[in-house]
């Protein structure tokens, strides 16, 4: 079984020089594929390749992908800000003239914030491109981990869905083998209904009687619904084994399951079949809830 869930979470960390980054991916159910990217300012160039990577890895679900950055100190030199130093020195001399105190020391002036500026190396274009390439590589890793998480959750879904399909098959066979569907039971029930027709309309001609009897027999016959249910069970098991995204097809199939169950319940004139039909509808509803999580 290779079902994938639409829900999953993954993360990946990386770094290059004085820059470290963190990818975080989260997916939830969605009718189609909806990708929402949150990138730091100045890294808009990553949006298109990141979006394409997500599209390649995912086929359905709402995906939120965020990238956060952290810069470590990378000072390669210092510089004296002469203008600020001049202003600080003048302010210190003015203050000294107002009170009787020692002249300010040089190290004290240099310790004032802004007087000494720390210079950082500006990366060239090649370094920036290499950093972006590494970021995208870590995104691919996070997407692989996300696929594994969705696949693991899909296995749990497959186990639950397989059990529900088995139960649908069991109830279908129960309805098929119901005593009320034997030829004798159907004939007796048809005879009673025809008898009521004759009581209600004494003037009913023979041709009309045959027509009404045929109509009653057609309404009571649920063999086609049973055969379609069994075919749907086989189709559902094929979908469970598929390696392709099958969520939408499973949703359509549950609609077909429900249509046949409704018809059986509407045609039924036997208590046991009606109860089995209602149980069938309950299991199909549970199946419908589960398949809404499938990619």
SELOTI-245844 format. One record per atom (N, C-alpha, C): x, y, z; atom name; residue number from 1. Coordinates in steps of 0.02 Angstrom, whole numbers, plus 50000, padded with zeros to 5 digits. Layout:
N
     x     y     z name resi
     X     Y     Z   CA  NUM
...
This chain:
295
     x     y     z name resi
 50042 49940 50000    N    1
 50000 50000 50000   CA    1
 50044 50062 50000    C    1
 50029 50108 49955    N    2
 50072 50166 49947   CA    2
 50034 50232 49953    C    2
 49981 50233 49992    N    3
 49944 50295 50000   CA    3
 49986 50347 50036    C    3
 49974 50410 50020    N    4
 50006 50465 50055   CA    4
 49953 50509 50085    C    4
 49964 50529 50147    N    5
 49920 50577 50179   CA    5
 49937 50647 50154    C    5
 49889 50693 50161    N    6
 49904 50763 50143   CA    6
 49931 50802 50203    C    6
 49934 50771 50262    N    7
 49960 50806 50321   CA    7
 50031 50782 50336    C    7
 50074 50829 50353    N    8
 50143 50811 50369   CA    8
 50182 50872 50392    C    8
 50240 50859 50421    N    9
 50283 50913 50447   CA    9
 50356 50891 50439    C    9
 50399 50939 50422    N   10
 50471 50925 50420   CA   10
 50510 50990 50428    C   10
 50574 50982 50442    N   11
 50619 51041 50448   CA   11
 50689 51021 50427    C   11
 50729 51071 50410    N   12
 50798 51059 50390   CA   12
 50839 51120 50407    C   12
 50900 51109 50432    N   13
 50945 51163 50450   CA   13
 51007 51161 50407    C   13
 51036 51219 50396    N   14
 51098 51222 50357   CA   14
 51136 51286 50372    C   14
 51194 51293 50343    N   15
 51234 51352 50355   CA   15
 51289 51360 50303    C   15
 51311 51422 50294    N   16
 51365 51436 50248   CA   16
 51400 51499 50272    C   16
 51463 51492 50293    N   17
 51500 51549 50319   CA   17
 51468 51576 50382    C   17
 51453 51640 50383    N   18
 51423 51672 50442   CA   18
 51347 51669 50442    C   18
 51318 51635 50393    N   19
 51245 51632 50386   CA   19
 51221 51561 50399    C   19
 51171 51554 50442    N   20
 51138 51489 50454   CA   20
 51064 51498 50438    C   20
 51031 51444 50420    N   21
 50960 51449 50402   CA   21
 50921 51388 50426    C   21
 50856 51396 50424    N   22
 50810 51345 50450   CA   22
 50748 51344 50406    C   22
 50735 51286 50374    N   23
 50674 51276 50336   CA   23
 50623 51240 50380    C   23
 50560 51260 50374    N   24
 50506 51225 50409   CA   24
 50448 51217 50360    C   24
 50425 51155 50351    N   25
 50372 51139 50304   CA   25
 50314 51106 50341    C   25
 50254 51125 50323    N   26
 50194 51096 50353   CA   26
 50141 51091 50299    C   26
 50107 51033 50294    N   27
 50054 51024 50246   CA   27
 49991 50999 50282    C   27
 49934 51022 50256    N   28
 49868 51001 50281   CA   28
 49824 50986 50221    C   28
 49763 50964 50234    N   29
 49717 50946 50180   CA   29
 49700 51005 50137    C   29
 49689 50992 50073    N   30
 49669 51044 50026   CA   30
 49639 51012 49964    C   30
 49595 51048 49930    N   31
 49563 51020 49871   CA   31
 49614 51012 49813    C   31
 49661 51059 49809    N   32
 49713 51055 49758   CA   32
 49781 51065 49792    C   32
 49828 51092 49755    N   33
 49894 51106 49783   CA   33
 49900 51182 49792    C   33
 49908 51202 49855    N   34
 49915 51273 49872   CA   34
 49981 51281 49910    C   34
 50027 51319 49881    N   35
 50093 51329 49910   CA   35
 50100 51400 49935    C   35
 50118 51407 49998    N   36
 50128 51472 50029   CA   36
 50200 51476 50055    C   36
 50238 51522 50026    N   37
 50309 51530 50045   CA   37
 50318 51593 50087    C   37
 50360 51588 50137    N   38
 50379 51646 50177   CA   38
 50455 51649 50179    C   38
 50483 51699 50144    N   39
 50555 51705 50136   CA   39
 50579 51770 50168    C   39
 50640 51772 50194    N   40
 50667 51834 50222   CA   40
 50676 51887 50168    C   40
 50673 51949 50189    N   41
 50684 52004 50142   CA   41
 50752 51999 50109    C   41
 50754 52010 50044    N   42
 50816 52005 50007   CA   42
 50828 51938 49976    C   42
 50783 51890 49989    N   43
 50792 51822 49962   CA   43
 50734 51804 49915    C   43
 50704 51854 49885    N   44
 50647 51842 49840   CA   44
 50668 51799 49780    C   44
 50732 51799 49763    N   45
 50756 51761 49706   CA   45
 50745 51686 49717    C   45
 50737 51665 49779    N   46
 50726 51594 49794   CA   46
 50654 51572 49783    C   46
 50608 51619 49776    N   47
 50537 51601 49775   CA   47
 50519 51554 49718    C   47
 50539 51571 49658    N   48
 50519 51529 49601   CA   48
 50549 51459 49604    C   48
 50616 51451 49614    N   49
 50642 51382 49619   CA   49
 50614 51344 49679    C   49
 50601 51379 49735    N   50
 50572 51345 49793   CA   50
 50501 51321 49778    C   50
 50463 51363 49743    N   51
 50395 51344 49725   CA   51
 50395 51284 49677    C   51
 50441 51285 49630    N   52
 50446 51229 49582   CA   52
 50465 51164 49618    C   52
 50510 51169 49667    N   53
 50530 51110 49705   CA   53
 50470 51081 49743    C   53
 50429 51124 49771    N   54
 50369 51100 49807   CA   54
 50319 51068 49760    C   54
 50310 51097 49701    N   55
 50264 51068 49652   CA   55
 50287 51000 49628    C   55
 50353 50992 49623    N   56
 50380 50928 49600   CA   56
 50371 50874 49654    C   56
 50375 50893 49717    N   57
 50371 50844 49771   CA   57
 50300 50830 49793    C   57
 50254 50877 49783    N   58
 50186 50871 49809   CA   58
 50136 50876 49751    C   58
 50081 50841 49757    N   59
 50029 50846 49705   CA   59
 49964 50873 49733    C   59
 49956 50873 49799    N   60
 49893 50896 49827   CA   60
 49904 50914 49901    C   60
 49866 50963 49925    N   61
 49870 50985 49994   CA   61
 49890 51058 49999    C   61
 49880 51086 50057    N   62
 49900 51155 50070   CA   62
 49967 51154 50106    C   62
 50019 51182 50073    N   63
 50087 51179 50098   CA   63
 50110 51248 50119    C   63
 50136 51253 50181    N   64
 50167 51315 50206   CA   64
 50241 51301 50215    C   64
 50283 51340 50181    N   65
 50356 51332 50186   CA   65
 50386 51399 50207    C   65
 50425 51398 50261    N   66
 50456 51460 50285   CA   66
 50531 51450 50293    C   66
 50568 51503 50276    N   67
 50641 51504 50283   CA   67
 50660 51560 50331    C   67
 50698 51543 50383    N   68
 50723 51593 50430   CA   68
 50799 51592 50429    C   68
 50829 51651 50437    N   69
 50902 51659 50434   CA   69
 50930 51685 50500    C   69
 50993 51670 50512    N   70
 51028 51697 50570   CA   70
 51100 51714 50549    C   70
 51119 51775 50562    N   71
 51186 51798 50545   CA   71
 51230 51799 50608    C   71
 51289 51768 50603    N   72
 51337 51771 50658   CA   72
 51387 51827 50643    C   72
 51419 51853 50696    N   73
 51466 51909 50687   CA   73
 51523 51887 50642    C   73
 51538 51928 50595    N   74
 51592 51912 50548   CA   74
 51637 51972 50537    C   74
 51658 52005 50589    N   75
 51698 52066 50582   CA   75
 51767 52049 50554    C   75
 51788 52089 50506    N   76
 51855 52079 50477   CA   76
 51898 52141 50486    C   76
 51874 52193 50520    N   77
 51913 52254 50531   CA   77
 51873 52305 50570    C   77
 51907 52359 50591    N   78
 51873 52413 50628   CA   78
 51890 52479 50595    C   78
 51846 52529 50608    N   79
 51856 52595 50579   CA   79
 51832 52647 50629    C   79
 51872 52702 50634    N   80
 51853 52756 50679   CA   80
 51804 52802 50642    C   80
 51747 52813 50673    N   81
 51700 52860 50645   CA   81
 51719 52929 50671    C   81
 51757 52965 50630    N   82
 51786 53028 50651   CA   82
 51733 53079 50671    C   82
 51679 53082 50636    N   83
 51628 53132 50651   CA   83
 51598 53121 50720    C   83
 51580 53058 50734    N   84
 51551 53043 50800   CA   84
 51603 53053 50854    C   84
 51666 53032 50841    N   85
 51719 53041 50891   CA   85
 51728 53115 50908    C   85
 51727 53158 50857    N   86
 51734 53230 50868   CA   86
 51677 53256 50911    C   86
 51616 53235 50896    N   87
 51559 53258 50934   CA   87
 51562 53234 51006    C   87
 51582 53172 51016    N   88
 51587 53145 51084   CA   88
 51641 53183 51123    C   88
 51699 53197 51091    N   89
 51753 53232 51126   CA   89
 51731 53302 51144    C   89
 51698 53337 51099    N   90
 51674 53405 51114   CA   90
 51623 53404 51170    C   90
 51579 53354 51170    N   91
 51530 53350 51224   CA   91
 51564 53336 51290    C   91
 51617 53296 51289    N   92
 51653 53281 51351   CA   92
 51688 53343 51377    C   92
 51718 53382 51334    N   93
 51752 53444 51356   CA   93
 51702 53495 51382    C   93
 51645 53499 51351    N   94
 51593 53545 51375   CA   94
 51570 53525 51445    C   94
 51560 53461 51455    N   95
 51539 53436 51520   CA   95
 51593 53448 51572    C   95
 51657 53441 51552    N   96
 51712 53451 51599   CA   96
 51715 53524 51621    C   96
 51696 53571 51575    N   97
 51696 53642 51594   CA   97
 51641 53660 51642    C   97
 51590 53617 51645    N   98
 51534 53631 51690   CA   98
 51546 53605 51760    C   98
 51588 53554 51766    N   99
 51603 53526 51832   CA   99
 51677 53515 51837    C   99
 51701 53510 51897    N  100
 51772 53500 51909   CA  100
 51786 53425 51907    C  100
 51815 53402 51852    N  101
 51829 53331 51844   CA  101
 51889 53321 51800    C  101
 51916 53262 51798    N  102
 51973 53245 51757   CA  102
 51953 53244 51684    C  102
 52001 53257 51640    N  103
 51985 53254 51569   CA  103
 51967 53183 51548    C  103
 51926 53175 51498    N  104
 51906 53107 51477   CA  104
 51965 53069 51448    C  104
 51968 53005 51462    N  105
 52022 52963 51436   CA  105
 52005 52941 51365    C  105
 52058 52923 51328    N  106
 52048 52902 51259   CA  106
 52007 52837 51255    C  106
 52025 52790 51299    N  107
 51988 52727 51295   CA  107
 51915 52736 51314    C  107
 51901 52785 51357    N  108
 51831 52799 51374   CA  108
 51794 52827 51314    C  108
 51826 52872 51277    N  109
 51794 52900 51217   CA  109
 51783 52846 51163    C  109
 51833 52803 51155    N  110
 51827 52751 51104   CA  110
 51774 52699 51122    C  110
 51758 52693 51187    N  111
 51708 52644 51208   CA  111
 51637 52667 51195    C  111
 51628 52731 51178    N  112
 51561 52757 51165   CA  112
 51534 52723 51102    C  112
 51472 52702 51105    N  113
 51442 52665 51049   CA  113
 51441 52709 50986    C  113
 51463 52679 50931    N  114
 51463 52713 50867   CA  114
 51529 52744 50849    C  114
 51574 52755 50899    N  115
 51639 52785 50884   CA  115
 51681 52735 50844    C  115
 51681 52672 50866    N  116
 51716 52619 50830   CA  116
 51665 52578 50791    C  116
 51675 52571 50726    N  117
 51631 52532 50683   CA  117
 51666 52467 50663    C  117
 51630 52413 50668    N  118
 51657 52348 50649   CA  118
 51637 52332 50577    C  118
 51684 52317 50536    N  119
 51673 52306 50465   CA  119
 51664 52231 50452    C  119
 51617 52214 50410    N  120
 51606 52144 50391   CA  120
 51620 52136 50317    C  120
 51643 52077 50300    N  121
 51660 52062 50231   CA  121
 51596 52056 50190    C  121
 51591 52092 50135    N  122
 51533 52087 50091   CA  122
 51544 52030 50041    C  122
 51500 51979 50042    N  123
 51510 51922 49997   CA  123
 51500 51943 49924    C  123
 51538 51912 49880    N  124
 51529 51927 49809   CA  124
 51472 51885 49781    C  124
 51457 51894 49718    N  125
 51400 51861 49686   CA  125
 51407 51784 49687    C  125
 51468 51760 49678    N  126
 51479 51688 49678   CA  126
 51462 51657 49745    C  126
 51482 51692 49799    N  127
 51467 51667 49867   CA  127
 51391 51667 49879    C  127
 51358 51720 49857    N  128
 51285 51724 49866   CA  128
 51250 51668 49829    C  128
 51270 51655 49768    N  129
 51239 51602 49728   CA  129
 51251 51533 49760    C  129
 51312 51522 49785    N  130
 51326 51459 49819   CA  130
 51284 51450 49881    C  130
 51272 51505 49917    N  131
 51230 51503 49977   CA  131
 51157 51487 49958    C  131
 51132 51518 49905    N  132
 51064 51504 49884   CA  132
 51056 51432 49861    C  132
 51107 51407 49827    N  133
 51106 51337 49804   CA  133
 51103 51290 49864    C  133
 51141 51305 49916    N  134
 51140 51264 49976   CA  134
 51072 51267 50011    C  134
 51042 51327 50012    N  135
 50976 51334 50042   CA  135
 50924 51291 50005    C  135
 50926 51292 49939    N  136
 50879 51252 49900   CA  136
 50891 51178 49908    C  136
 50954 51159 49916    N  137
 50970 51088 49929   CA  137
 50940 51065 49995    C  137
 50942 51109 50045    N  138
 50912 51091 50110   CA  138
 50836 51090 50105    C  138
 50808 51132 50062    N  139
 50735 51128 50050   CA  139
 50717 51061 50021    C  139
 50756 51037 49973    N  140
 50744 50971 49944   CA  140
 50746 50916 49997    C  140
 50793 50923 50043    N  141
 50798 50874 50098   CA  141
 50736 50877 50141    C  141
 50713 50937 50157    N  142
 50652 50944 50197   CA  142
 50592 50916 50161    C  142
 50589 50924 50095    N  143
 50534 50896 50056   CA  143
 50535 50820 50056    C  143
 50595 50791 50053    N  144
 50601 50718 50057   CA  144
 50576 50693 50124    C  144
 50596 50727 50178    N  145
 50573 50708 50245   CA  145
 50497 50716 50251    C  145
 50471 50769 50220    N  146
 50399 50780 50221   CA  146
 50362 50724 50185    C  146
 50389 50702 50128    N  147
 50359 50647 50091   CA  147
 50359 50583 50133    C  147
 50413 50571 50170    N  148
 50416 50512 50214   CA  148
 50363 50517 50268    C  148
 50354 50576 50296    N  149
 50304 50585 50348   CA  149
 50234 50574 50321    C  149
 50221 50600 50262    N  150
 50155 50591 50230   CA  150
 50143 50518 50212    C  150
 50197 50484 50192    N  151
 50191 50414 50174   CA  151
 50176 50371 50237    C  151
 50209 50388 50292    N  152
 50196 50351 50354   CA  152
 50125 50362 50379    C  152
 50101 50423 50375    N  153
 50032 50437 50394   CA  153
 49984 50403 50345    C  153
 50004 50400 50281    N  154
 49963 50367 50231   CA  154
 49956 50293 50245    C  154
 50007 50262 50275    N  155
 50003 50191 50292   CA  155
 49949 50179 50345    C  155
 49946 50225 50394    N  156
 49892 50219 50445   CA  156
 49824 50227 50412    C  156
 49818 50275 50365    N  157
 49755 50284 50330   CA  157
 49737 50222 50290    C  157
 49787 50193 50256    N  158
 49775 50134 50215   CA  158
 49749 50076 50257    C  158
 49777 50067 50316    N  159
 49754 50013 50361   CA  159
 49681 50023 50381    C  159
 49665 50086 50398    N  160
 49596 50101 50418   CA  160
 49548 50092 50360    C  160
 49568 50117 50301    N  161
 49525 50113 50242   CA  161
 49516 50041 50221    C  161
 49569 50001 50224    N  162
 49564 49931 50206   CA  162
 49513 49895 50250    C  162
 49513 49911 50315    N  163
 49464 49880 50360   CA  163
 49393 49901 50343    C  163
 49385 49964 50324    N  164
 49318 49988 50306   CA  164
 49294 49957 50241    C  164
 49339 49947 50193    N  165
 49319 49913 50131   CA  165
 49299 49841 50145    C  165
 49336 49808 50189    N  166
 49318 49739 50208   CA  166
 49248 49738 50239    C  166
 49233 49787 50280    N  167
 49167 49789 50312   CA  167
 49112 49803 50260    C  167
 49126 49846 50211    N  168
 49077 49858 50157   CA  168
 49064 49793 50119    C  168
 49117 49757 50105    N  169
 49109 49693 50069   CA  169
 49068 49644 50111    C  169
 49083 49641 50176    N  170
 49046 49594 50220   CA  170
 48971 49611 50221    C  170
 48954 49675 50227    N  171
 48884 49695 50229   CA  171
 48851 49684 50161    C  171
 48888 49694 50107    N  172
 48861 49681 50040   CA  172
 48843 49607 50032    C  172
 48888 49563 50055    N  173
 48874 49491 50051   CA  173
 48816 49473 50098    C  173
 48812 49506 50154    N  174
 48756 49493 50200   CA  174
 48689 49511 50167    C  174
 48688 49566 50133    N  175
 48627 49586 50097   CA  175
 48613 49538 50040    C  175
 48665 49518 50004    N  176
 48657 49472 49948   CA  176
 48628 49405 49971    C  176
 48650 49381 50029    N  177
 48629 49316 50054   CA  177
 48569 49321 50102    C  177
 48538 49378 50107    N  178
 48481 49386 50153   CA  178
 48425 49338 50135    C  178
 48394 49305 50184    N  179
 48338 49259 50170   CA  179
 48282 49292 50130    C  179
 48273 49356 50139    N  180
 48218 49391 50104   CA  180
 48230 49394 50030    C  180
 48291 49378 50006    N  181
 48306 49382 49934   CA  181
 48301 49314 49900    C  181
 48280 49261 49936    N  182
 48269 49197 49903   CA  182
 48209 49201 49857    C  182
 48208 49156 49808    N  183
 48154 49156 49759   CA  183
 48086 49146 49793    C  183
 48086 49101 49843    N  184
 48023 49088 49878   CA  184
 47997 49150 49914    C  184
 48044 49185 49949    N  185
 48024 49244 49987   CA  185
 48001 49300 49941    C  185
 48037 49309 49885    N  186
 48018 49361 49837   CA  186
 47950 49345 49806    C  186
 47940 49281 49788    N  187
 47875 49261 49758   CA  187
 47818 49271 49806    C  187
 47828 49253 49869    N  188
 47775 49262 49919   CA  188
 47758 49335 49929    C  188
 47811 49377 49934    N  189
 47800 49448 49943   CA  189
 47766 49479 49882    C  189
 47785 49457 49823    N  190
 47754 49482 49762   CA  190
 47680 49461 49758    C  190
 47667 49400 49779    N  191
 47598 49376 49779   CA  191
 47554 49418 49826    C  191
 47582 49435 49885    N  192
 47544 49477 49932   CA  192
 47531 49546 49903    C  192
 47581 49574 49870    N  193
 47572 49641 49841   CA  193
 47521 49640 49784    C  193
 47525 49588 49743    N  194
 47476 49582 49689   CA  194
 47406 49573 49717    C  194
 47402 49535 49772    N  195
 47337 49526 49804   CA  195
 47308 49591 49828    C  195
 47350 49634 49855    N  196
 47326 49700 49877   CA  196
 47304 49742 49817    C  196
 47338 49734 49761    N  197
 47318 49770 49701   CA  197
 47248 49749 49679    C  197
 47236 49683 49681    N  198
 47171 49657 49660   CA  198
 47116 49680 49708    C  198
 47132 49683 49771    N  199
 47082 49706 49820   CA  199
 47066 49780 49810    C  199
 47117 49820 49792    N  200
 47107 49892 49785   CA  200
 47075 49909 49718    C  200
 47084 49867 49668    N  201
 47056 49883 49602   CA  201
 47030 49819 49570    C  201
 46967 49804 49584    N  202
 46936 49743 49559   CA  202
 46931 49743 49483    C  202
 46928 49803 49454    N  203
 46919 49808 49381   CA  203
 46985 49806 49343    C  203
 47041 49794 49378    N  204
 47106 49794 49347   CA  204
 47111 49739 49296    C  204
 47126 49755 49231    N  205
 47129 49703 49179   CA  205
 47193 49663 49185    C  205
 47195 49607 49151    N  206
 47251 49560 49158   CA  206
 47317 49592 49135    C  206
 47314 49629 49078    N  207
 47375 49661 49053   CA  207
 47403 49711 49102    C  207
 47359 49750 49131    N  208
 47381 49799 49181   CA  208
 47410 49764 49242    C  208
 47380 49707 49259    N  209
 47404 49669 49317   CA  209
 47476 49645 49305    C  209
 47489 49620 49245    N  210
 47557 49598 49229   CA  210
 47607 49656 49233    C  210
 47585 49715 49210    N  211
 47628 49774 49211   CA  211
 47645 49794 49283    C  211
 47594 49794 49325    N  212
 47604 49813 49395   CA  212
 47648 49761 49431    C  212
 47638 49698 49415    N  213
 47678 49645 49446   CA  213
 47751 49652 49425    C  213
 47762 49666 49360    N  214
 47831 49675 49336   CA  214
 47864 49735 49369    C  214
 47825 49789 49378    N  215
 47852 49849 49411   CA  215
 47872 49834 49483    C  215
 47829 49797 49518    N  216
 47844 49778 49587   CA  216
 47907 49735 49591    C  216
 47914 49689 49544    N  217
 47972 49645 49543   CA  217
 48036 49684 49530    C  217
 48031 49733 49484    N  218
 48090 49775 49467   CA  218
 48111 49817 49527    C  218
 48062 49846 49561    N  219
 48078 49887 49620   CA  219
 48109 49846 49676    C  219
 48088 49783 49681    N  220
 48114 49742 49736   CA  220
 48183 49713 49720    C  220
 48204 49713 49657    N  221
 48267 49682 49637   CA  221
 48326 49728 49652    C  221
 48373 49706 49692    N  222
 48432 49746 49709   CA  222
 48496 49712 49686    C  222
 48489 49664 49640    N  223
 48548 49627 49617   CA  223
 48598 49673 49582    C  223
 48574 49720 49542    N  224
 48620 49766 49508   CA  224
 48659 49808 49558    C  224
 48626 49832 49610    N  225
 48660 49873 49660   CA  225
 48713 49832 49696    C  225
 48697 49769 49710    N  226
 48745 49725 49744   CA  226
 48806 49714 49699    C  226
 48794 49702 49635    N  227
 48850 49690 49589   CA  227
 48894 49752 49582    C  227
 48862 49811 49581    N  228
 48901 49872 49576   CA  228
 48941 49884 49640    C  228
 48912 49868 49697    N  229
 48949 49875 49760   CA  229
 49011 49830 49761    C  229
 49003 49769 49737    N  230
 49060 49723 49735   CA  230
 49113 49749 49686    C  230
 49091 49778 49631    N  231
 49139 49807 49584   CA  231
 49175 49867 49615    C  231
 49139 49907 49653    N  232
 49170 49964 49687   CA  232
 49220 49942 49739    C  232
 49206 49887 49774    N  233
 49253 49860 49823   CA  233
 49318 49840 49788    C  233
 49312 49806 49732    N  234
 49372 49787 49694   CA  234
 49411 49848 49670    C  234
 49375 49900 49647    N  235
 49408 49961 49625   CA  235
 49444 49996 49683    C  235
 49412 49996 49742    N  236
 49443 50028 49800   CA  236
 49508 49992 49820    C  236
 49508 49927 49815    N  237
 49569 49890 49832   CA  237
 49624 49903 49781    C  237
 49606 49912 49719    N  238
 49656 49930 49668   CA  238
 49686 49999 49684    C  238
 49644 50046 49705    N  239
 49670 50112 49722   CA  239
 49717 50109 49782    C  239
 49702 50065 49829    N  240
 49747 50058 49887   CA  240
 49817 50037 49867    C  240
 49822 49999 49813    N  241
 49887 49973 49792   CA  241
 49922 50020 49742    C  241
 49889 50073 49722    N  242
 49917 50118 49671   CA  242
 49974 50160 49701    C  242
 50023 50174 49659    N  243
 50079 50218 49679   CA  243
 50066 50290 49660    C  243
 50010 50304 49628    N  244
 49993 50371 49607   CA  244
 49947 50404 49658    C  244
 49943 50471 49658    N  245
 49894 50506 49701   CA  245
 49823 50485 49682    C  245
 49785 50459 49729    N  246
 49718 50432 49714   CA  246
 49664 50463 49757    C  246
 49680 50518 49792    N  247
 49631 50547 49838   CA  247
 49566 50567 49804    C  247
 49570 50601 49747    N  248
 49510 50624 49713   CA  248
 49469 50564 49687    C  248
 49503 50515 49658    N  249
 49467 50456 49634   CA  249
 49432 50419 49690    C  249
 49465 50417 49749    N  250
 49434 50384 49806   CA  250
 49372 50423 49828    C  250
 49375 50489 49826    N  251
 49317 50529 49844   CA  251
 49258 50516 49797    C  251
 49272 50512 49732    N  252
 49219 50496 49684   CA  252
 49190 50426 49696    C  252
 49235 50380 49714    N  253
 49213 50311 49726   CA  253
 49167 50307 49787    C  253
 49181 50345 49839    N  254
 49137 50345 49898   CA  254
 49068 50372 49881    C  254
 49065 50418 49833    N  255
 49000 50443 49810   CA  255
 48960 50387 49777    C  255
 48995 50345 49737    N  256
 48962 50289 49705   CA  256
 48940 50237 49756    C  256
 48982 50224 49805    N  257
 48963 50179 49860   CA  257
 48898 50203 49892    C  257
 48897 50267 49908    N  258
 48840 50295 49943   CA  258
 48776 50292 49900    C  258
 48783 50302 49835    N  259
 48726 50300 49790   CA  259
 48694 50230 49790    C  259
 48735 50178 49787    N  260
 48708 50110 49787   CA  260
 48676 50093 49854    C  260
 48708 50115 49909    N  261
 48679 50101 49975   CA  261
 48612 50136 49984    C  261
 48607 50198 49959    N  262
 48542 50233 49963   CA  262
 48488 50197 49923    C  262
 48506 50172 49865    N  263
 48457 50137 49823   CA  263
 48434 50073 49857    C  263
 48481 50036 49887    N  264
 48462 49975 49922   CA  264
 48413 49991 49979    C  264
 48429 50043 50016    N  265
 48384 50061 50072   CA  265
 48315 50083 50047    C  265
 48313 50117 49991    N  266
 48248 50140 49965   CA  266
 48207 50083 49936    C  266
 48240 50032 49908    N  267
 48204 49975 49879   CA  267
 48185 49923 49931    C  267
 48220 49922 49987    N  268
 48211 49868 50035   CA  268
 48142 49869 50066    C  268
 48113 49809 50070    N  269
 48050 49801 50108   CA  269
 48058 49744 50159    C  269
 48121 49736 50180    N  270
 48138 49685 50230   CA  270
 48179 49718 50285    C  270
 48163 49703 50347    N  271
 48196 49735 50403   CA  271
 48271 49720 50405    C  271
 48290 49657 50393    N  272
 48361 49639 50397   CA  272
 48402 49675 50343    C  272
 48374 49679 50283    N  273
 48410 49714 50229   CA  273
 48414 49788 50244    C  273
 48360 49816 50271    N  274
 48361 49888 50288   CA  274
 48414 49903 50340    C  274
 48419 49860 50391    N  275
 48469 49871 50443   CA  275
 48540 49864 50415    C  275
 48550 49815 50372    N  276
 48616 49806 50342   CA  276
 48632 49866 50296    C  276
 48581 49892 50262    N  277
 48591 49950 50219   CA  277
 48610 50011 50259    C  277
 48579 50021 50316    N  278
 48596 50078 50359   CA  278
 48667 50071 50386    C  278
 48685 50010 50406    N  279
 48754 49998 50429   CA  279
 48804 50011 50373    C  279
 48784 49992 50312    N  280
 48827 50004 50254   CA  280
 48838 50079 50244    C  280
 48785 50117 50250    N  281
 48791 50190 50241   CA  281
 48836 50220 50295    C  281
 48833 50194 50356    N  282
 48875 50221 50410   CA  282
 48949 50208 50396    C  282
 48965 50147 50372    N  283
 49035 50131 50356   CA  283
 49060 50173 50297    C  283
 49017 50182 50248    N  284
 49035 50223 50190   CA  284
 49049 50295 50211    C  284
 49011 50321 50258    N  285
 49023 50389 50283   CA  285
 49090 50393 50319    C  285
 49107 50341 50356    N  286
 49173 50339 50390   CA  286
 49229 50337 50337    C  286
 49217 50297 50285    N  287
 49266 50293 50230   CA  287
 49275 50361 50197    C  287
 49220 50396 50186    N  288
 49223 50462 50154   CA  288
 49266 50510 50195    C  288
 49260 50508 50261    N  289
 49300 50552 50304   CA  289
 49374 50535 50298    C  289
 49390 50471 50293    N  290
 49461 50451 50290   CA  290
 49492 50471 50223    C  290
 49456 50459 50167    N  291
 49487 50471 50102   CA  291
 49497 50546 50089    C  291
 49464 50589 50127    N  292
 49475 50661 50119   CA  292
 49545 50681 50141    C  292
 49581 50636 50176    N  293
 49649 50650 50197   CA  293
 49702 50624 50148    C  293
 49681 50590 50096    N  294
 49728 50558 50050   CA  294
 49751 50608 49996    C  294
 49815 50606 49981    N  295
 49841 50649 49928   CA  295
 49810 50630 49861    C  295
